Amino acid sequence: MGCFVATGTTTATAYTVDLLNTGELYGEGYTIFDLKLAKNVRFASKRLNVGVDVYNLFNNDAIRGYENNFDAVDNPATPAVEKWGQATELLSPRFVRLSIQLDF
């Protein structure tokens, strides 16, 4: 973890080392279901569009990203192994969006 300098002192150097080859480890697969319901209502010469969108309908909480860096410099009191492989990104939660649009 260091290299020798001409004066005989050592200097700390950080190296990046891939622990796994690219594409060697994947998490579980996931499928996202979104639902949109809308209705057009016409009256006179106007149009009203009323709708509801439901995102992540079945509320899947799959992991989308993992910590892939193995770095002991972050916190010397905590082993670096604790961070590697932990979830960093989850699928967004279920939410609903209501919409009303009036065209005249």
N, CA, C and O atoms as a Tinker XYZ file with bonds, in Angstrom:
   416  protein
     1  N      0.827000   -1.183000    0.000000    73     2
     2  CA     0.000000    0.000000    0.000000    64     1     3
     3  C      0.872000    1.248000    0.000000    63     2     4     5
     4  O      0.482000    2.255000    0.593000    81     3
     5  N      1.958000    1.224000   -0.598000    73     3     6
     6  CA     2.794000    2.396000   -0.676000    64     5     7
     7  C      3.881000    2.163000   -1.703000    63     6     8     9
     8  O      4.029000    1.062000   -2.233000    81     7
     9  N      4.622000    3.188000   -1.974000    73     7    10
    10  CA     5.733000    3.031000   -2.910000    64     9    11
    11  C      6.943000    3.746000   -2.319000    63    10    12    13
    12  O      6.803000    4.690000   -1.542000    81    11
    13  N      8.108000    3.291000   -2.692000    73    11    14
    14  CA     9.330000    3.903000   -2.176000    64    13    15
    15  C      9.723000    5.091000   -3.029000    63    14    16    17
    16  O      9.672000    5.060000   -4.258000    81    15
    17  N     10.115000    6.132000   -2.330000    73    15    18
    18  CA    10.574000    7.346000   -2.988000    64    17    19
    19  C     12.097000    7.351000   -2.886000    63    18    20    21
    20  O     12.673000    6.651000   -2.053000    81    19
    21  N     12.723000    8.121000   -3.712000    73    19    22
    22  CA    14.188000    8.138000   -3.751000    64    21    23
    23  C     14.808000    8.490000   -2.404000    63    22    24    25
    24  O     15.939000    8.087000   -2.136000    81    23
    25  N     14.105000    9.227000   -1.550000    73    23    26
    26  CA    14.671000    9.613000   -0.260000    64    25    27
    27  C     14.564000    8.505000    0.778000    63    26    28    29
    28  O     15.110000    8.637000    1.873000    81    27
    29  N     13.876000    7.418000    0.458000    73    27    30
    30  CA    13.762000    6.323000    1.410000    64    29    31
    31  C     12.498000    6.363000    2.240000    63    30    32    33
    32  O     12.277000    5.458000    3.045000    81    31
    33  N     11.656000    7.377000    2.081000    73    31    34
    34  CA    10.390000    7.427000    2.824000    64    33    35
    35  C      9.292000    6.778000    1.989000    63    34    36    37
    36  O      9.423000    6.625000    0.775000    81    35
    37  N      8.223000    6.405000    2.653000    73    35    38
    38  CA     7.093000    5.806000    1.935000    64    37    39
    39  C      5.932000    6.788000    1.881000    63    38    40    41
    40  O      5.749000    7.603000    2.785000    81    39
    41  N      5.168000    6.702000    0.834000    73    39    42
    42  CA     3.971000    7.536000    0.707000    64    41    43
    43  C      2.774000    6.615000    0.520000    63    42    44    45
    44  O      2.856000    5.605000   -0.178000    81    43
    45  N      1.676000    6.971000    1.144000    73    43    46
    46  CA     0.457000    6.171000    1.015000    64    45    47
    47  C     -0.164000    6.429000   -0.355000    63    46    48    49
    48  O     -0.240000    7.565000   -0.823000    81    47
    49  N     -0.593000    5.367000   -0.966000    73    47    50
    50  CA    -1.220000    5.461000   -2.270000    64    49    51
    51  C     -2.492000    4.636000   -2.254000    63    50    52    53
    52  O     -2.495000    3.529000   -1.714000    81    51
    53  N     -3.576000    5.143000   -2.832000    73    51    54
    54  CA    -4.831000    4.402000   -2.899000    64    53    55
    55  C     -4.959000    3.758000   -4.272000    63    54    56    57
    56  O     -4.692000    4.387000   -5.296000    81    55
    57  N     -5.362000    2.523000   -4.276000    73    55    58
    58  CA    -5.547000    1.787000   -5.516000    64    57    59
    59  C     -7.001000    1.371000   -5.653000    63    58    60    61
    60  O     -7.658000    1.066000   -4.657000    81    59
    61  N     -7.503000    1.356000   -6.863000    73    59    62
    62  CA    -8.833000    0.833000   -7.138000    64    61    63
    63  C     -8.679000   -0.563000   -7.698000    63    62    64    65
    64  O     -8.014000   -0.778000   -8.711000    81    63
    65  N     -9.310000   -1.510000   -7.017000    73    63    66
    66  CA    -9.205000   -2.906000   -7.421000    64    65    67
    67  C    -10.621000   -3.451000   -7.584000    63    66    68    69
    68  O    -11.437000   -3.325000   -6.671000    81    67
    69  N    -10.922000   -4.052000   -8.730000    73    67    70
    70  CA   -12.216000   -4.676000   -8.953000    64    69    71
    71  C    -12.236000   -6.028000   -8.258000    63    70    72    73
    72  O    -11.404000   -6.892000   -8.535000    81    71
    73  N    -13.201000   -6.208000   -7.342000    73    71    74
    74  CA   -13.332000   -7.486000   -6.656000    64    73    75
    75  C    -14.076000   -8.503000   -7.523000    63    74    76    77
    76  O    -13.844000   -9.708000   -7.422000    81    75
    77  N    -14.974000   -8.000000   -8.376000    73    75    78
    78  CA   -15.730000   -8.849000   -9.283000    64    77    79
    79  C    -15.597000   -8.295000  -10.692000    63    78    80    81
    80  O    -15.417000   -7.092000  -10.884000    81    79
    81  N    -15.687000   -9.169000  -11.658000    73    79    82
    82  CA   -15.691000   -8.713000  -13.042000    64    81    83
    83  C    -17.010000   -8.026000  -13.351000    63    82    84    85
    84  O    -18.016000   -8.297000  -12.694000    81    83
    85  N    -17.023000   -7.152000  -14.328000    73    83    86
    86  CA   -18.237000   -6.449000  -14.718000    64    85    87
    87  C    -19.305000   -7.455000  -15.129000    63    86    88    89
    88  O    -19.051000   -8.348000  -15.937000    81    87
    89  N    -20.507000   -7.303000  -14.565000    73    87    90
    90  CA   -21.614000   -8.190000  -14.892000    64    89    91
    91  C    -21.573000   -9.538000  -14.217000    63    90    92    93
    92  O    -22.319000  -10.437000  -14.605000    81    91
    93  N    -20.722000   -9.711000  -13.213000    73    91    94
    94  CA   -20.579000  -11.012000  -12.566000    64    93    95
    95  C    -21.616000  -11.231000  -11.464000    63    94    96    97
    96  O    -21.951000  -12.375000  -11.158000    81    95
    97  N    -22.127000  -10.159000  -10.866000    73    95    98
    98  CA   -23.064000  -10.291000   -9.758000    64    97    99
    99  C    -24.252000   -9.370000   -9.980000    63    98   100   101
   100  O    -24.086000   -8.168000  -10.185000    81    99
   101  N    -25.443000   -9.933000   -9.938000    73    99   102
   102  CA   -26.670000   -9.159000  -10.096000    64   101   103
   103  C    -27.602000   -9.436000   -8.936000    63   102   104   105
   104  O    -27.540000  -10.497000   -8.315000    81   103
   105  N    -28.462000   -8.479000   -8.648000    73   103   106
   106  CA   -29.494000   -8.678000   -7.639000    64   105   107
   107  C    -30.696000   -9.368000   -8.265000    63   106   108   109
   108  O    -30.662000   -9.770000   -9.428000    81   107
   109  N    -31.754000   -9.499000   -7.483000    73   107   110
   110  CA   -32.965000  -10.130000   -7.980000    64   109   111
   111  C    -33.599000   -9.287000   -9.084000    63   110   112   113
   112  O    -33.457000   -8.064000   -9.100000    81   111
   113  N    -34.287000   -9.937000   -9.992000    73   111   114
   114  CA   -34.988000   -9.211000  -11.042000    64   113   115
   115  C    -36.258000   -8.582000  -10.489000    63   114   116   117
   116  O    -36.756000   -9.002000   -9.445000    81   115
   117  N    -36.775000   -7.595000  -11.172000    73   115   118
   118  CA   -37.999000   -6.950000  -10.716000    64   117   119
   119  C    -38.818000   -6.487000  -11.917000    63   118   120   121
   120  O    -38.288000   -6.212000  -12.994000    81   119
   121  N    -40.103000   -6.412000  -11.697000    73   119   122
   122  CA   -41.030000   -5.925000  -12.713000    64   121   123
   123  C    -41.861000   -4.823000  -12.086000    63   122   124   125
   124  O    -42.331000   -4.950000  -10.955000    81   123
   125  N    -42.039000   -3.750000  -12.822000    73   123   126
   126  CA   -42.808000   -2.617000  -12.333000    64   125   127
   127  C    -44.133000   -2.581000  -13.088000    63   126   128   129
   128  O    -44.150000   -2.605000  -14.319000    81   127
   129  N    -45.233000   -2.523000  -12.359000    73   127   130
   130  CA   -46.555000   -2.403000  -12.963000    64   129   131
   131  C    -47.119000   -1.026000  -12.653000    63   130   132   133
   132  O    -47.265000   -0.652000  -11.489000    81   131
   133  N    -47.435000   -0.271000  -13.705000    73   131   134
   134  CA   -48.081000    1.027000  -13.572000    64   133   135
   135  C    -49.462000    0.929000  -14.210000    63   134   136   137
   136  O    -49.658000    0.163000  -15.154000    81   135
   137  N    -50.414000    1.697000  -13.700000    73   135   138
   138  CA   -51.781000    1.654000  -14.205000    64   137   139
   139  C    -52.266000    3.079000  -14.434000    63   138   140   141
   140  O    -52.051000    3.956000  -13.597000    81   139
   141  N    -52.921000    3.308000  -15.571000    73   139   142
   142  CA   -53.495000    4.617000  -15.872000    64   141   143
   143  C    -54.934000    4.405000  -16.303000    63   142   144   145
   144  O    -55.215000    3.619000  -17.207000    81   143
   145  N    -55.842000    5.114000  -15.644000    73   143   146
   146  CA   -57.247000    5.120000  -16.011000    64   145   147
   147  C    -57.639000    6.558000  -16.308000    63   146   148   149
   148  O    -57.337000    7.463000  -15.530000    81   147
   149  N    -58.315000    6.771000  -17.440000    73   147   150
   150  CA   -58.718000    8.130000  -17.814000    64   149   151
   151  C    -60.045000    8.082000  -18.551000    63   150   152   153
   152  O    -60.385000    7.078000  -19.177000    81   151
   153  N    -60.776000    9.153000  -18.474000    73   151   154
   154  CA   -62.069000    9.253000  -19.137000    64   153   155
   155  C    -62.191000   10.640000  -19.759000    63   154   156   157
   156  O    -61.959000   11.653000  -19.101000    81   155
   157  N    -62.561000   10.666000  -21.040000    73   155   158
   158  CA   -62.850000   11.922000  -21.730000    64   157   159
   159  C    -64.340000   12.189000  -21.641000    63   158   160   161
   160  O    -65.149000   11.326000  -21.982000    81   159
   161  N    -64.708000   13.369000  -21.190000    73   159   162
   162  CA   -66.107000   13.782000  -21.109000    64   161   163
   163  C    -66.263000   14.995000  -22.007000    63   162   164   165
   164  O    -65.587000   16.006000  -21.816000    81   163
   165  N    -67.160000   14.896000  -22.996000    73   163   166
   166  CA   -67.386000   16.008000  -23.927000    64   165   167
   167  C    -68.707000   16.677000  -23.590000    63   166   168   169
   168  O    -69.715000   16.012000  -23.349000    81   167
   169  N    -68.687000   17.998000  -23.577000    73   167   170
   170  CA   -69.912000   18.775000  -23.392000    64   169   171
   171  C    -69.738000   20.099000  -24.100000    63   170   172   173
   172  O    -68.665000   20.701000  -24.073000    81   171
   173  N    -70.822000   20.548000  -24.741000    73   171   174
   174  CA   -70.795000   21.745000  -25.587000    64   173   175
   175  C    -69.645000   21.597000  -26.582000    63   174   176   177
   176  O    -69.604000   20.609000  -27.316000    81   175
   177  N    -68.733000   22.525000  -26.627000    73   175   178
   178  CA   -67.557000   22.405000  -27.500000    64   177   179
   179  C    -66.283000   22.243000  -26.678000    63   178   180   181
   180  O    -65.186000   22.595000  -27.113000    81   179
   181  N    -66.461000   21.709000  -25.497000    73   179   182
   182  CA   -65.321000   21.553000  -24.578000    64   181   183
   183  C    -65.096000   20.077000  -24.280000    63   182   184   185
   184  O    -65.976000   19.243000  -24.494000    81   183
   185  N    -63.905000   19.772000  -23.782000    73   183   186
   186  CA   -63.569000   18.399000  -23.426000    64   185   187
   187  C    -62.890000   18.398000  -22.058000    63   186   188   189
   188  O    -61.982000   19.189000  -21.802000    81   187
   189  N    -63.339000   17.510000  -21.196000    73   187   190
   190  CA   -62.758000   17.355000  -19.861000    64   189   191
   191  C    -62.138000   15.969000  -19.790000    63   190   192   193
   192  O    -62.806000   14.970000  -20.056000    81   191
   193  N    -60.861000   15.909000  -19.430000    73   191   194
   194  CA   -60.157000   14.636000  -19.288000    64   193   195
   195  C    -59.851000   14.449000  -17.803000    63   194   196   197
   196  O    -59.111000   15.234000  -17.209000    81   195
   197  N    -60.427000   13.402000  -17.209000    73   195   198
   198  CA   -60.222000   13.094000  -15.795000    64   197   199
   199  C    -59.464000   11.763000  -15.730000    63   198   200   201
   200  O    -59.846000   10.796000  -16.389000    81   199
   201  N    -58.397000   11.719000  -14.940000    73   199   202
   202  CA   -57.606000   10.504000  -14.903000    64   201   203
   203  C    -56.949000   10.254000  -13.568000    63   202   204   205
   204  O    -56.836000   11.145000  -12.726000    81   203
   205  N    -56.516000    9.016000  -13.394000    73   203   206
   206  CA   -55.758000    8.609000  -12.212000    64   205   207
   207  C    -54.625000    7.702000  -12.687000    63   206   208   209
   208  O    -54.844000    6.795000  -13.490000    81   207
   209  N    -53.423000    7.947000  -12.190000    73   207   210
   210  CA   -52.249000    7.130000  -12.488000    64   209   211
   211  C    -51.781000    6.488000  -11.185000    63   210   212   213
   212  O    -51.641000    7.165000  -10.166000    81   211
   213  N    -51.542000    5.184000  -11.224000    73   211   214
   214  CA   -51.000000    4.476000  -10.067000    64   213   215
   215  C    -49.659000    3.902000  -10.489000    63   214   216   217
   216  O    -49.585000    3.073000  -11.396000    81   215
   217  N    -48.608000    4.343000   -9.833000    73   215   218
   218  CA   -47.258000    3.881000  -10.141000    64   217   219
   219  C    -46.833000    2.834000   -9.124000    63   218   220   221
   220  O    -47.144000    2.947000   -7.938000    81   219
   221  N    -46.110000    1.799000   -9.599000    73   219   222
   222  CA   -45.671000    0.674000   -8.768000    64   221   223
   223  C    -46.889000    0.051000   -8.069000    63   222   224   225
   224  O    -46.958000   -0.023000   -6.842000    81   223
   225  N    -47.833000   -0.388000   -8.888000    73   223   226
   226  CA   -49.136000   -0.865000   -8.415000    64   225   227
   227  C    -49.032000   -1.931000   -7.326000    63   226   228   229
   228  O    -49.780000   -1.868000   -6.350000    81   227
   229  N    -48.144000   -2.892000   -7.456000    73   227   230
   230  CA   -48.041000   -3.975000   -6.477000    64   229   231
   231  C    -47.021000   -3.682000   -5.380000    63   230   232   233
   232  O    -46.702000   -4.561000   -4.579000    81   231
   233  N    -46.511000   -2.459000   -5.340000    73   231   234
   234  CA   -45.613000   -1.983000   -4.287000    64   233   235
   235  C    -44.399000   -2.889000   -4.107000    63   234   236   237
   236  O    -44.086000   -3.309000   -2.993000    81   235
   237  N    -43.733000   -3.178000   -5.190000    73   235   238
   238  CA   -42.522000   -3.987000   -5.173000    64   237   239
   239  C    -41.388000   -3.158000   -4.563000    63   238   240   241
   240  O    -41.210000   -1.999000   -4.939000    81   239
   241  N    -40.629000   -3.721000   -3.644000    73   239   242
   242  CA   -39.530000   -2.984000   -3.000000    64   241   243
   243  C    -38.184000   -3.596000   -3.352000    63   242   244   245
   244  O    -37.310000   -3.717000   -2.493000    81   243
   245  N    -38.016000   -3.975000   -4.592000    73   243   246
   246  CA   -36.772000   -4.602000   -5.035000    64   245   247
   247  C    -35.600000   -3.628000   -4.948000    63   246   248   249
   248  O    -35.780000   -2.412000   -5.012000    81   247
   249  N    -34.415000   -4.174000   -4.803000    73   247   250
   250  CA   -33.193000   -3.374000   -4.745000    64   249   251
   251  C    -32.719000   -3.094000   -6.160000    63   250   252   253
   252  O    -32.576000   -4.015000   -6.964000    81   251
   253  N    -32.475000   -1.819000   -6.469000    73   251   254
   254  CA   -32.028000   -1.436000   -7.804000    64   253   255
   255  C    -30.534000   -1.194000   -7.879000    63   254   256   257
   256  O    -29.965000   -1.239000   -8.969000    81   255
   257  N    -29.881000   -0.940000   -6.757000    73   255   258
   258  CA   -28.442000   -0.668000   -6.781000    64   257   259
   259  C    -27.765000   -1.136000   -5.510000    63   258   260   261
   260  O    -28.360000   -1.128000   -4.432000    81   259
   261  N    -26.513000   -1.545000   -5.649000    73   259   262
   262  CA   -25.725000   -2.038000   -4.526000    64   261   263
   263  C    -24.436000   -1.225000   -4.403000    63   262   264   265
   264  O    -23.946000   -0.671000   -5.387000    81   263
   265  N    -23.902000   -1.161000   -3.205000    73   263   266
   266  CA   -22.601000   -0.535000   -2.981000    64   265   267
   267  C    -21.540000   -1.457000   -3.547000    63   266   268   269
   268  O    -21.404000   -2.598000   -3.105000    81   267
   269  N    -20.792000   -0.977000   -4.517000    73   267   270
   270  CA   -19.800000   -1.844000   -5.152000    64   269   271
   271  C    -18.365000   -1.411000   -4.877000    63   270   272   273
   272  O    -17.435000   -1.948000   -5.480000    81   271
   273  N    -18.171000   -0.453000   -3.981000    73   271   274
   274  CA   -16.817000   -0.028000   -3.619000    64   273   275
   275  C    -16.396000   -0.667000   -2.300000    63   274   276   277
   276  O    -17.170000   -0.717000   -1.344000    81   275
   277  N    -15.195000   -1.139000   -2.267000    73   275   278
   278  CA   -14.602000   -1.731000   -1.068000    64   277   279
   279  C    -13.539000   -0.750000   -0.600000    63   278   280   281
   280  O    -12.427000   -0.747000   -1.128000    81   279
   281  N    -13.866000    0.085000    0.386000    73   279   282
   282  CA   -12.991000    1.177000    0.765000    64   281   283
   283  C    -12.873000    1.237000    2.280000    63   282   284   285
   284  O    -13.873000    1.441000    2.968000    81   283
   285  N    -11.678000    1.065000    2.804000    73   283   286
   286  CA   -11.463000    1.097000    4.251000    64   285   287
   287  C    -11.206000    2.508000    4.761000    63   286   288   289
   288  O    -11.101000    2.704000    5.972000    81   287
   289  N    -11.103000    3.486000    3.886000    73   287   290
   290  CA   -10.754000    4.844000    4.293000    64   289   291
   291  C    -11.959000    5.584000    4.877000    63   290   292   293
   292  O    -11.775000    6.509000    5.668000    81   291
   293  N    -13.191000    5.202000    4.507000    73   291   294
   294  CA   -14.381000    5.931000    4.936000    64   293   295
   295  C    -14.494000    6.050000    6.448000    63   294   296   297
   296  O    -14.676000    7.151000    6.968000    81   295
   297  N    -14.390000    4.948000    7.151000    73   295   298
   298  CA   -14.491000    4.957000    8.599000    64   297   299
   299  C    -13.592000    3.855000    9.153000    63   298   300   301
   300  O    -13.951000    2.679000    9.094000    81   299
   301  N    -12.435000    4.219000    9.687000    73   299   302
   302  CA   -11.500000    3.198000   10.167000    64   301   303
   303  C    -12.062000    2.328000   11.288000    63   302   304   305
   304  O    -11.621000    1.192000   11.461000    81   303
   305  N    -13.030000    2.840000   12.052000    73   303   306
   306  CA   -13.591000    2.064000   13.155000    64   305   307
   307  C    -14.552000    0.984000   12.649000    63   306   308   309
   308  O    -14.816000    0.015000   13.361000    81   307
   309  N    -15.070000    1.137000   11.448000    73   307   310
   310  CA   -16.020000    0.181000   10.879000    64   309   311
   311  C    -15.333000   -0.593000    9.774000    63   310   312   313
   312  O    -14.733000    0.011000    8.885000    81   311
   313  N    -15.404000   -1.904000    9.804000    73   311   314
   314  CA   -14.789000   -2.673000    8.722000    64   313   315
   315  C    -15.427000   -2.331000    7.379000    63   314   316   317
   316  O    -16.636000   -2.120000    7.286000    81   315
   317  N    -14.600000   -2.282000    6.348000    73   315   318
   318  CA   -15.080000   -1.915000    5.023000    64   317   319
   319  C    -16.050000   -2.943000    4.462000    63   318   320   321
   320  O    -16.878000   -2.614000    3.612000    81   319
   321  N    -15.957000   -4.179000    4.926000    73   319   322
   322  CA   -16.824000   -5.229000    4.412000    64   321   323
   323  C    -18.287000   -4.910000    4.700000    63   322   324   325
   324  O    -19.165000   -5.349000    3.957000    81   323
   325  N    -18.568000   -4.157000    5.763000    73   323   326
   326  CA   -19.939000   -3.831000    6.111000    64   325   327
   327  C    -20.634000   -3.034000    5.014000    63   326   328   329
   328  O    -21.842000   -3.189000    4.833000    81   327
   329  N    -19.928000   -2.194000    4.281000    73   327   330
   330  CA   -20.543000   -1.353000    3.266000    64   329   331
   331  C    -20.677000   -2.064000    1.923000    63   330   332   333
   332  O    -21.663000   -1.850000    1.217000    81   331
   333  N    -19.745000   -2.875000    1.565000    73   331   334
   334  CA   -19.755000   -3.513000    0.265000    64   333   335
   335  C    -20.941000   -4.470000    0.156000    63   334   336   337
   336  O    -21.137000   -5.326000    1.019000    81   335
   337  N    -21.723000   -4.321000   -0.904000    73   335   338
   338  CA   -22.867000   -5.197000   -1.133000    64   337   339
   339  C    -24.169000   -4.729000   -0.515000    63   338   340   341
   340  O    -25.200000   -5.372000   -0.714000    81   339
   341  N    -24.160000   -3.626000    0.233000    73   339   342
   342  CA   -25.395000   -3.124000    0.822000    64   341   343
   343  C    -26.222000   -2.394000   -0.226000    63   342   344   345
   344  O    -25.684000   -1.888000   -1.211000    81   343
   345  N    -27.515000   -2.343000   -0.014000    73   343   346
   346  CA   -28.429000   -1.670000   -0.943000    64   345   347
   347  C    -28.203000   -0.162000   -0.900000    63   346   348   349
   348  O    -28.110000    0.429000    0.176000    81   347
   349  N    -28.116000    0.453000   -2.069000    73   347   350
   350  CA   -27.970000    1.903000   -2.150000    64   349   351
   351  C    -29.171000    2.559000   -2.812000    63   350   352   353
   352  O    -29.377000    3.764000   -2.672000    81   351
   353  N    -29.973000    1.767000   -3.540000    73   351   354
   354  CA   -31.115000    2.340000   -4.246000    64   353   355
   355  C    -32.244000    1.315000   -4.275000    63   354   356   357
   356  O    -32.045000    0.167000   -4.674000    81   355
   357  N    -33.431000    1.744000   -3.848000    73   355   358
   358  CA   -34.608000    0.892000   -3.871000    64   357   359
   359  C    -35.584000    1.400000   -4.917000    63   358   360   361
   360  O    -35.527000    2.559000   -5.328000    81   359
   361  N    -36.476000    0.523000   -5.340000    73   359   362
   362  CA   -37.530000    0.908000   -6.260000    64   361   363
   363  C    -38.439000    1.919000   -5.569000    63   362   364   365
   364  O    -38.709000    1.787000   -4.375000    81   363
   365  N    -38.908000    2.914000   -6.289000    73   363   366
   366  CA   -39.744000    3.940000   -5.668000    64   365   367
   367  C    -41.049000    3.327000   -5.154000    63   366   368   369
   368  O    -41.547000    2.360000   -5.730000    81   367
   369  N    -41.600000    3.880000   -4.078000    73   367   370
   370  CA   -42.818000    3.312000   -3.492000    64   369   371
   371  C    -44.036000    3.569000   -4.368000    63   370   372   373
   372  O    -43.983000    4.346000   -5.321000    81   371
   373  N    -45.123000    2.907000   -4.031000    73   371   374
   374  CA   -46.377000    3.109000   -4.766000    64   373   375
   375  C    -46.891000    4.515000   -4.486000    63   374   376   377
   376  O    -46.874000    4.974000   -3.344000    81   375
   377  N    -47.345000    5.191000   -5.528000    73   375   378
   378  CA   -47.996000    6.481000   -5.338000    64   377   379
   379  C    -49.031000    6.695000   -6.426000    63   378   380   381
   380  O    -48.993000    6.054000   -7.476000    81   379
   381  N    -49.959000    7.611000   -6.157000    73   379   382
   382  CA   -51.094000    7.865000   -7.048000    64   381   383
   383  C    -51.063000    9.320000   -7.472000    63   382   384   385
   384  O    -50.779000   10.206000   -6.667000    81   383
   385  N    -51.360000    9.563000   -8.749000    73   383   386
   386  CA   -51.440000   10.928000   -9.265000    64   385   387
   387  C    -52.818000   11.117000   -9.883000    63   386   388   389
   388  O    -53.226000   10.334000  -10.741000    81   387
   389  N    -53.529000   12.139000   -9.457000    73   387   390
   390  CA   -54.828000   12.487000  -10.016000    64   389   391
   391  C    -54.651000   13.637000  -10.992000    63   390   392   393
   392  O    -53.849000   14.541000  -10.757000    81   391
   393  N    -55.407000   13.602000  -12.097000    73   391   394
   394  CA   -55.262000   14.678000  -13.078000    64   393   395
   395  C    -56.618000   15.067000  -13.651000    63   394   396   397
   396  O    -57.501000   14.231000  -13.842000    81   395
   397  N    -56.754000   16.355000  -13.917000    73   395   398
   398  CA   -57.941000   16.910000  -14.571000    64   397   399
   399  C    -57.449000   17.904000  -15.601000    63   398   400   401
   400  O    -56.630000   18.774000  -15.304000    81   399
   401  N    -57.962000   17.767000  -16.825000    73   399   402
   402  CA   -57.557000   18.672000  -17.909000    64   401   403
   403  C    -58.821000   19.131000  -18.630000    63   402   404   405
   404  O    -59.667000   18.320000  -19.007000    81   403
   405  N    -58.930000   20.420000  -18.810000    73   403   406
   406  CA   -60.073000   20.997000  -19.514000    64   405   407
   407  C    -59.566000   21.658000  -20.790000    63   406   408   409
   408  O    -58.726000   22.557000  -20.746000    81   407
   409  N    -60.086000   21.200000  -21.927000    73   407   410
   410  CA   -59.740000   21.792000  -23.221000    64   409   411
   411  C    -60.947000   22.586000  -23.703000    63   410   412   413
   412  O    -62.060000   22.065000  -23.758000    81   411
   413  N    -60.719000   23.851000  -24.053000    73   411   414
   414  CA   -61.821000   24.685000  -24.558000    64   413   415
   415  C    -61.374000   25.493000  -25.744000    63   414   416
   416  O    -62.162000   26.254000  -26.305000    81   415
